Amino acid sequence: MLNDPALMREDAYVGGRWIAADPRFGVTDPATGDVIAGVAKIDAKGACKAVDAAHAAFPAWAMMLPQDRSTLLNRWFQLIRDNREDLAQLMTAEQGKPLSEARGEIDYAASFVEFYAEEAKRPNIESITSHLSTAEMELWREPLGVAALVTPWNFPCAMITRKAAAALAAGCTVVVHPSAETPLSATALAELAHRAGLPAGVFNVVTGAAPEIVAEWCADPRVRVLSFTGSTEIGKLLYRQSSDTVKRLVLELGGHAPFIVFADCDLELAVDEAIKAKFATSGQDCLGANRFLIERPIYDEFCRRFANATAALTLGPGKLDRDLGPLMNENAVRKQEDQIRDALDRGARLMTGGARDPQGPLFFQPTVLAEVPPDARIFREETFGPIAALAAFATEAEAISIANATEYGLVAYLHTQDPRRIYRLSRALEFGMVAVNRTKVTGAPIPFGGMKQSGLGREGSRHGLEAFTEIKYVCRDWAEHDRRA
C-alpha cells in the first residue's frame, strides 16, 4: 500500500529504460511467505548490455562539472527523503525488518547521497614541490570508469547508496546488482534516480541471479572497479574472478564481533548496548556482536540482566514494528539451530530462547547461551542471527587473545571506565572499528571497513572516494618555453 505505486518496479533499469525479461523470479515476504513481486531475471547478455550503457555514458559524466554532478545527487537525496515511508514499506515487505528499523535505514541511505553530493565538489589537483629544475608537477584524481556494485539483502538501500553515491560523485558510472531476495528497494532507488535527472546509463540496476551477472562483470575489462558487500566466502571468489582483469576491489565482508565487558563498566549501559549490538536487524548484521566476553566478577549478574532483557524482546512481522522480525530464509534458521545444538553439546547453558517461534517458519526466538566454550561453532563462525554467546574471562590479556582469535576483523565493542584500558585495547584489538561504551558508530562521515578477512578498502567518508579514482601524475617541462621566450 504505497503512496506512490510507481515506486514498485519489477523490471531492470538499464540505459535510462526499464527492461522486462522472461522468466521472472518471485520475491517473497519472509514474515508470511507470500509472493509480493515477480522481477525480471536478467541473464549474462543483459548484464553485458548494462556495462555497454554505463561505458557509453562514462565520458560525459566524468567530464561534467563536479558542481553539476553534485546538483543531481542532491536531487536524488531529496527524493529519497520525500519518499521515506514508501521506501521503508517496500523494504519491510521484502526484507522483513521492523518498520522503525526500515525507516532508520532510509535515513542512513539518504545520508550517503547527501554527503557525497558535497564531496563531489571537493577533489582538488595536488601540487608537488618539484625535484627537477625545469619541471612543474601535479597529481590529478580521475574517475576509474564503470563501477560494478554488488549489494546484500540485509541493508538493501543503504549498501547501494553508500557505494553508488561515492562512485557517482567521483565521476564513475555504475551497474548495480542487488540481492535477488531484496531487489525492490534497488529498483525503487533507480526510479528516484531517473526522476532526479541522472543521465541515461549513469545508474543501472540489473536484477537476476548473481553467479551469471557478477561473473560477467568480473570478466569484463571495461568494469574497472568492483565493490561487494557480503560473505567472506563469496568475497574470495570474486577476488579470484577479478584477477584476470586486475580490477580495483572494495570488499566489505564478514564480521565476528567481540563485545568485551570489564568489571568497572556501567553495567546498566553495557546491558542496554549489548541488546542493540546483538539484535538489530534480528541479528542479521555484519556489525552484530557474536561473542560476549564478560569479566568474571560481573559475569553472573551480566548474564542474568542480559537474559532477562532478551526474553522481554518482542517478535513479529515487520509491519507490526516489533523488536525483531523474521530471518531472511530457511538456511538462516537452520544455521541458528545448528549452532545452538553444537554449543549445548559442548557444555553451553541455554538461558532463554533457543527455538523457532510459532508465528512462522522464519521466526526465531532471541536466544542467550552462557558458558559457551571456545571450540563451539558459534565462537568460530559468524552467526548472522539472534543468538548471543556468553563466556567469562579472567584477565585483560585473555580477553584480547579470545577477541583476536578469528579470521575476521570488522568491529569490536568495549565497555570499561578505565581510560588507560580503553587506549590499550583500542590499540590491541585487530579490528577496523572499535566502539567504546556505545554501539552505534557508523555514518556517512566515517570510513567503514575491516581488517584481515573482513575485507579491503573503506566505504563512507572522504576515503570512500579513493576506490573509484586513480591518481594521474603530470610533469610539465618549462625549459622549451623559456628558450623561446
Wavefront OBJ file of the C-alpha trace (Angstrom):
o trace
v 0.000 0.000 0.000
v 2.333 2.701 -1.307
v 1.548 6.390 -1.517
v 3.305 6.313 -4.890
v 2.637 2.938 -6.575
v 5.119 3.811 -9.349
v 7.929 3.052 -6.908
v 7.027 -0.636 -7.145
v 9.207 -1.596 -10.111
v 9.613 -5.205 -11.220
v 11.929 -4.649 -14.191
v 15.639 -3.938 -14.505
v 16.812 -0.387 -15.223
v 19.442 -0.083 -17.960
v 20.444 2.893 -20.069
v 17.630 5.033 -18.698
v 14.930 2.493 -19.636
v 13.016 -0.225 -17.809
v 13.914 -3.650 -19.201
v 11.485 -6.552 -18.934
v 12.569 -10.161 -19.138
v 11.200 -13.683 -19.024
v 11.461 -15.733 -16.970
v 10.847 -13.796 -13.782
v 11.700 -14.714 -10.212
v 9.493 -14.324 -7.174
v 10.182 -12.018 -4.248
v 8.595 -13.203 -1.010
v 7.680 -11.572 2.278
v 9.723 -13.522 4.869
v 7.063 -12.904 7.510
v 4.306 -14.649 5.551
v 5.919 -16.468 2.636
v 3.617 -14.597 0.245
v 4.999 -13.734 -3.195
v 4.862 -9.934 -3.469
v 6.510 -9.395 -6.861
v 7.786 -11.119 -9.995
v 11.045 -9.454 -11.010
v 12.873 -9.551 -14.334
v 15.595 -12.207 -14.405
v 18.370 -10.675 -16.489
v 20.989 -13.012 -17.972
v 24.680 -12.545 -18.774
v 23.855 -10.896 -22.103
v 21.691 -8.351 -20.282
v 24.458 -7.769 -17.744
v 26.817 -7.015 -20.624
v 24.307 -4.536 -22.097
v 24.257 -2.706 -18.771
v 28.035 -2.304 -18.974
v 27.599 -1.102 -22.585
v 25.271 1.624 -21.322
v 27.488 2.612 -18.394
v 30.621 2.612 -20.554
v 28.948 4.832 -23.172
v 27.734 7.262 -20.513
v 31.053 7.478 -18.696
v 32.947 10.117 -20.759
v 30.228 12.761 -20.476
v 29.570 12.017 -16.786
v 33.282 12.136 -15.948
v 33.694 15.473 -17.746
v 30.603 17.054 -16.184
v 31.371 19.903 -13.813
v 31.581 18.491 -10.279
v 29.030 21.007 -9.041
v 26.577 19.769 -11.687
v 27.040 16.169 -10.527
v 26.500 17.494 -7.009
v 23.209 19.101 -8.010
v 21.892 15.837 -9.457
v 22.942 13.867 -6.380
v 21.210 16.414 -4.164
v 18.007 15.968 -6.162
v 18.273 12.214 -5.670
v 18.844 12.719 -1.943
v 15.756 14.891 -1.614
v 13.581 12.399 -3.484
v 14.763 9.602 -1.199
v 13.857 11.703 1.833
v 10.487 12.707 0.346
v 9.606 9.045 -0.295
v 10.953 7.726 3.022
v 7.757 5.974 4.097
v 7.170 4.162 0.807
v 10.796 3.017 0.658
v 10.537 1.739 4.238
v 7.324 -0.136 3.472
v 8.924 -1.796 0.440
v 11.966 -2.776 2.478
v 9.924 -4.290 5.288
v 7.817 -6.241 2.794
v 10.805 -7.858 1.047
v 13.376 -7.976 3.861
v 11.224 -8.380 6.971
v 12.894 -5.874 9.293
v 10.675 -3.839 11.658
v 9.304 -0.649 10.145
v 11.161 1.592 12.585
v 14.447 -0.033 11.538
v 13.493 0.286 7.870
v 12.779 3.993 8.304
v 16.118 4.371 10.042
v 17.855 2.654 7.145
v 16.255 5.012 4.625
v 17.611 7.968 6.613
v 21.002 6.255 6.729
v 20.897 5.562 2.982
v 19.944 9.152 2.190
v 22.796 10.491 4.321
v 25.384 8.954 1.982
v 23.853 10.652 -1.048
v 23.790 13.992 0.779
v 27.380 13.564 1.994
v 28.813 12.651 -1.391
v 26.833 15.366 -3.136
v 29.049 17.757 -1.175
v 32.235 15.705 -1.570
v 31.730 15.717 -5.349
v 32.814 19.364 -5.382
v 35.999 18.859 -3.353
v 38.540 16.729 -5.246
v 41.462 19.047 -5.975
v 44.611 18.964 -8.057
v 47.580 18.448 -5.754
v 50.822 20.251 -6.458
v 54.192 18.638 -5.740
v 57.349 20.542 -4.927
v 59.487 19.716 -7.933
v 62.838 17.988 -7.617
v 63.616 18.906 -11.260
v 64.758 22.457 -12.013
v 62.673 22.950 -15.178
v 59.574 20.955 -14.325
v 56.231 21.569 -12.669
v 54.374 18.599 -11.158
v 50.738 17.902 -10.340
v 48.619 14.965 -9.194
v 45.128 14.648 -10.646
v 42.405 12.362 -9.271
v 40.454 10.918 -12.164
v 37.449 8.546 -12.132
v 38.277 4.930 -12.938
v 35.331 4.200 -15.254
v 32.484 1.731 -14.862
v 31.945 0.532 -11.286
v 30.101 -2.719 -10.531
v 28.302 -2.665 -7.190
v 27.072 -5.930 -5.668
v 24.877 -5.495 -2.602
v 23.324 -7.769 0.070
v 19.805 -8.335 1.345
v 20.239 -7.181 4.940
v 20.612 -3.462 4.124
v 19.078 -3.259 0.638
v 19.021 0.551 0.385
v 21.991 1.749 2.421
v 24.529 -0.584 0.838
v 23.562 0.718 -2.608
v 23.754 4.405 -1.736
v 26.985 4.061 0.268
v 28.670 2.629 -2.822
v 26.829 4.389 -5.630
v 26.912 7.914 -4.197
v 30.697 7.735 -3.795
v 31.200 6.294 -7.272
v 28.912 8.838 -8.919
v 30.472 11.734 -7.022
v 33.904 10.618 -8.222
v 32.691 10.634 -11.842
v 32.210 6.887 -12.355
v 29.114 5.325 -13.850
v 27.639 2.296 -12.098
v 25.986 -1.049 -12.669
v 24.245 -2.378 -9.554
v 23.297 -5.964 -8.782
v 21.026 -6.191 -5.725
v 20.358 -9.440 -3.901
v 17.652 -11.486 -5.599
v 15.881 -11.612 -2.226
v 15.527 -7.813 -1.980
v 15.524 -6.242 -5.461
v 12.545 -3.908 -4.951
v 14.492 -1.429 -2.831
v 17.074 -1.171 -5.605
v 14.572 -0.639 -8.417
v 12.772 1.989 -6.318
v 16.084 3.838 -5.915
v 16.531 3.596 -9.693
v 13.106 5.136 -10.228
v 14.062 8.042 -7.975
v 17.445 8.432 -9.684
v 15.595 8.639 -13.013
v 13.298 11.328 -11.619
v 16.304 13.220 -10.272
v 17.622 13.511 -13.817
v 20.676 11.275 -13.724
v 21.620 10.831 -17.402
v 20.811 7.553 -19.136
v 23.439 4.903 -18.447
v 24.921 6.585 -15.389
v 22.980 4.467 -12.859
v 21.849 0.973 -13.859
v 20.193 -1.803 -11.839
v 20.441 -5.385 -13.107
v 18.180 -7.911 -11.381
v 18.594 -11.668 -11.572
v 20.895 -14.468 -10.458
v 24.198 -13.273 -9.006
v 26.501 -16.005 -10.400
v 25.591 -15.244 -14.008
v 25.523 -11.447 -13.737
v 28.509 -10.848 -11.483
v 30.734 -13.361 -13.275
v 30.091 -11.432 -16.489
v 31.170 -8.192 -14.826
v 34.266 -9.760 -13.271
v 35.404 -10.881 -16.722
v 34.637 -7.571 -18.458
v 37.753 -5.333 -18.651
v 35.544 -2.256 -19.040
v 34.444 -2.714 -15.426
v 37.370 -1.087 -13.633
v 36.229 -1.412 -10.023
v 34.097 -3.949 -8.172
v 32.564 -3.142 -4.795
v 30.964 -6.036 -2.923
v 29.279 -6.442 0.456
v 28.596 -9.985 1.581
v 30.204 -13.110 2.944
v 33.949 -13.673 3.097
v 33.498 -16.880 1.080
v 31.888 -15.049 -1.863
v 34.338 -12.165 -1.498
v 37.244 -14.576 -2.032
v 35.517 -15.981 -5.117
v 35.078 -12.503 -6.631
v 38.697 -11.693 -5.774
v 39.783 -14.678 -7.879
v 37.345 -13.947 -10.703
v 38.534 -10.340 -10.942
v 42.235 -11.168 -11.115
v 42.454 -11.561 -14.898
v 41.204 -8.004 -15.436
v 43.159 -6.534 -12.470
v 40.169 -4.676 -11.077
v 40.182 -2.314 -8.150
v 38.314 -4.111 -5.355
v 36.369 -2.888 -2.359
v 35.246 -5.838 -0.240
v 33.112 -5.436 2.889
v 32.939 -8.998 4.127
v 32.005 -10.984 7.207
v 32.232 -9.974 10.837
v 32.535 -11.854 14.118
v 32.420 -9.009 16.613
v 33.508 -9.435 20.236
v 31.610 -7.494 22.913
v 34.032 -7.115 25.836
v 32.725 -6.039 29.245
v 35.043 -5.262 32.179
v 34.004 -5.195 35.822
v 34.472 -1.420 36.066
v 31.858 -0.731 33.389
v 28.495 0.980 33.747
v 26.625 -2.334 33.890
v 23.193 -0.967 33.009
v 24.624 0.802 29.970
v 26.582 -2.288 28.941
v 23.474 -4.481 29.008
v 21.422 -1.932 27.045
v 24.132 -1.572 24.415
v 24.605 -5.341 24.242
v 20.949 -5.747 23.293
v 21.394 -3.194 20.500
v 24.643 -4.740 19.294
v 23.142 -8.237 19.089
v 19.544 -7.916 17.984
v 19.387 -5.038 15.490
v 18.137 -6.347 12.113
v 17.235 -9.549 14.005
v 20.955 -10.211 14.349
v 21.426 -10.235 10.563
v 24.154 -7.610 10.540
v 27.882 -7.892 9.880
v 28.346 -5.478 12.802
v 26.296 -7.704 15.094
v 28.044 -8.812 18.279
v 28.625 -12.568 18.262
v 30.935 -13.287 21.184
v 30.184 -11.670 24.547
v 33.252 -11.740 26.790
v 32.457 -10.736 30.382
v 34.962 -10.250 33.179
v 34.484 -12.921 35.832
v 33.446 -10.701 38.833
v 30.320 -9.438 36.998
v 29.690 -12.413 34.725
v 26.714 -13.898 36.582
v 24.994 -10.543 37.048
v 25.520 -9.554 33.427
v 24.150 -12.913 32.250
v 21.052 -12.538 34.410
v 20.276 -8.982 33.309
v 21.052 -9.643 29.653
v 18.942 -12.810 29.516
v 16.001 -11.002 31.161
v 16.259 -8.123 28.689
v 16.470 -10.572 25.784
v 13.415 -12.512 26.973
v 11.447 -9.248 27.057
v 12.059 -8.514 23.363
v 9.036 -8.782 21.087
v 8.932 -10.753 17.863
v 6.589 -10.334 14.917
v 6.077 -9.259 11.303
v 7.992 -6.116 10.366
v 4.808 -4.190 9.598
v 3.781 -4.557 13.280
v 7.107 -2.919 14.257
v 8.144 -5.361 16.947
v 11.722 -5.537 18.249
v 12.664 -8.390 15.895
v 11.283 -9.611 12.604
v 11.738 -12.896 10.731
v 15.028 -14.194 9.415
v 15.623 -13.977 5.689
v 15.370 -17.620 4.675
v 15.294 -21.229 5.818
v 19.087 -21.599 5.614
v 19.468 -18.792 8.146
v 17.088 -20.514 10.560
v 18.859 -23.845 10.206
v 22.184 -22.188 10.959
v 20.788 -20.902 14.279
v 19.550 -24.381 15.167
v 22.859 -25.995 14.237
v 24.952 -23.535 16.246
v 22.729 -23.876 19.327
v 22.798 -27.666 19.152
v 26.578 -27.671 18.802
v 27.079 -25.246 21.723
v 24.789 -27.234 24.024
v 26.537 -30.478 23.088
v 29.821 -28.865 24.139
v 28.524 -27.773 27.542
v 26.899 -24.374 26.997
v 23.837 -23.417 29.049
v 20.615 -22.160 27.432
v 19.258 -19.143 29.344
v 16.393 -18.076 27.068
v 15.011 -18.763 23.595
v 16.646 -21.452 21.518
v 13.897 -22.438 19.079
v 11.712 -21.377 16.184
v 8.769 -19.206 17.135
v 5.171 -20.307 16.429
v 4.494 -17.114 14.434
v 6.019 -18.614 11.301
v 8.767 -20.822 9.878
v 11.304 -17.974 9.596
v 10.762 -16.523 13.073
v 13.438 -17.479 15.584
v 13.387 -16.639 19.269
v 16.090 -14.288 20.557
v 18.489 -16.578 22.361
v 21.152 -16.370 25.080
v 23.747 -19.100 25.637
v 26.040 -18.934 28.673
v 29.296 -20.754 29.420
v 29.978 -21.163 25.719
v 33.321 -22.959 25.220
v 35.885 -21.559 22.776
v 35.661 -24.600 20.488
v 31.914 -24.145 19.868
v 30.944 -23.315 16.293
v 29.244 -20.104 17.382
v 32.584 -18.867 18.735
v 34.309 -19.692 15.443
v 31.667 -18.783 12.813
v 29.620 -15.696 12.066
v 26.079 -16.296 13.362
v 24.028 -13.740 11.417
v 21.042 -14.320 13.645
v 19.568 -13.611 17.096
v 21.855 -15.797 19.254
v 24.163 -14.285 21.872
v 27.049 -16.466 23.084
v 28.464 -15.525 26.509
v 31.712 -16.570 28.191
v 33.774 -15.308 31.115
v 37.390 -14.122 31.113
v 39.840 -13.517 33.939
v 42.441 -11.054 32.628
v 42.779 -8.297 30.071
v 45.301 -10.343 28.127
v 42.877 -13.274 27.966
v 40.077 -11.030 26.650
v 42.340 -9.671 23.905
v 43.500 -13.152 22.940
v 39.969 -14.528 22.653
v 38.709 -11.456 20.779
v 41.502 -11.597 18.200
v 41.275 -15.371 17.675
v 39.298 -15.067 14.439
v 39.909 -14.554 10.735
v 37.509 -11.608 10.898
v 38.317 -8.056 11.951
v 35.416 -5.715 11.264
v 34.269 -4.213 14.591
v 34.836 -4.762 18.303
v 32.784 -3.422 21.218
v 34.398 -2.457 24.516
v 32.854 -1.426 27.852
v 35.117 -0.081 30.597
v 35.575 3.174 32.509
v 39.376 2.972 32.683
v 40.897 5.409 30.140
v 44.219 3.559 30.115
v 42.469 0.271 29.341
v 40.436 1.960 26.613
v 43.675 3.054 24.978
v 45.398 -0.310 25.380
v 42.537 -2.351 23.964
v 41.772 0.100 21.162
v 45.354 -0.468 20.017
v 45.492 -4.222 20.687
v 42.187 -5.270 19.114
v 42.695 -6.350 15.491
v 39.543 -4.734 14.123
v 38.962 -1.887 11.688
v 36.490 -0.195 14.034
v 36.314 -0.099 17.834
v 33.176 1.107 19.643
v 33.829 2.199 23.224
v 30.893 2.322 25.662
v 28.404 2.554 22.796
v 27.092 0.556 19.859
v 26.212 2.982 17.072
v 29.374 4.219 15.397
v 28.519 4.218 11.683
v 27.513 7.132 9.476
v 28.368 8.828 6.208
v 31.441 10.728 7.529
v 33.281 7.646 8.877
v 35.495 5.153 6.966
v 33.663 1.827 7.260
v 35.734 -1.307 6.829
v 37.689 -4.084 8.459
v 40.996 -5.864 8.830
v 42.115 -9.397 7.971
v 39.430 -11.363 6.082
v 36.714 -8.800 6.787
v 37.619 -7.026 3.591
v 39.602 -4.486 1.593
v 39.247 -0.717 1.429
v 36.868 1.664 3.149
v 33.371 2.949 2.391
v 31.926 6.229 3.571
v 33.913 9.370 4.447
v 36.214 11.123 2.002
v 38.220 7.874 1.878
v 35.243 6.230 0.184
v 36.047 8.202 -2.983
v 39.542 6.762 -3.248
v 38.408 3.361 -4.536
v 36.710 4.979 -7.521
v 39.554 7.266 -8.573
v 43.058 6.879 -9.945
v 45.985 9.226 -9.354
v 47.474 10.625 -12.540
v 50.883 12.279 -12.281
v 51.583 15.139 -14.742
v 55.104 16.535 -15.171
v 55.379 19.619 -17.396
v 58.683 20.920 -18.644
v 59.190 24.676 -18.880
v 62.666 24.755 -20.464
v 61.434 24.920 -24.066
v 59.063 27.754 -23.186
v 61.911 29.660 -21.524
v 64.191 29.201 -24.531
v 61.536 30.507 -26.907
v 60.882 33.500 -24.664
l 1 2 3 4 5 6 7 8 9 10 11 12 13 14 15 16 17 18 19 20 21 22 23 24 25 26 27 28 29 30 31 32 33 34 35 36 37 38 39 40 41 42 43 44 45 46 47 48 49 50 51 52 53 54 55 56 57 58 59 60 61 62 63 64 65 66 67 68 69 70 71 72 73 74 75 76 77 78 79 80 81 82 83 84 85 86 87 88 89 90 91 92 93 94 95 96 97 98 99 100 101 102 103 104 105 106 107 108 109 110 111 112 113 114 115 116 117 118 119 120 121 122 123 124 125 126 127 128 129 130 131 132 133 134 135 136 137 138 139 140 141 142 143 144 145 146 147 148 149 150 151 152 153 154 155 156 157 158 159 160 161 162 163 164 165 166 167 168 169 170 171 172 173 174 175 176 177 178 179 180 181 182 183 184 185 186 187 188 189 190 191 192 193 194 195 196 197 198 199 200 201 202 203 204 205 206 207 208 209 210 211 212 213 214 215 216 217 218 219 220 221 222 223 224 225 226 227 228 229 230 231 232 233 234 235 236 237 238 239 240 241 242 243 244 245 246 247 248 249 250 251 252 253 254 255 256 257 258 259 260 261 262 263 264 265 266 267 268 269 270 271 272 273 274 275 276 277 278 279 280 281 282 283 284 285 286 287 288 289 290 291 292 293 294 295 296 297 298 299 300 301 302 303 304 305 306 307 308 309 310 311 312 313 314 315 316 317 318 319 320 321 322 323 324 325 326 327 328 329 330 331 332 333 334 335 336 337 338 339 340 341 342 343 344 345 346 347 348 349 350 351 352 353 354 355 356 357 358 359 360 361 362 363 364 365 366 367 368 369 370 371 372 373 374 375 376 377 378 379 380 381 382 383 384 385 386 387 388 389 390 391 392 393 394 395 396 397 398 399 400 401 402 403 404 405 406 407 408 409 410 411 412 413 414 415 416 417 418 419 420 421 422 423 424 425 426 427 428 429 430 431 432 433 434 435 436 437 438 439 440 441 442 443 444 445 446 447 448 449 450 451 452 453 454 455 456 457 458 459 460 461 462 463 464 465 466 467 468 469 470 471 472 473 474 475 476 477 478 479 480 481 482 483 484 485
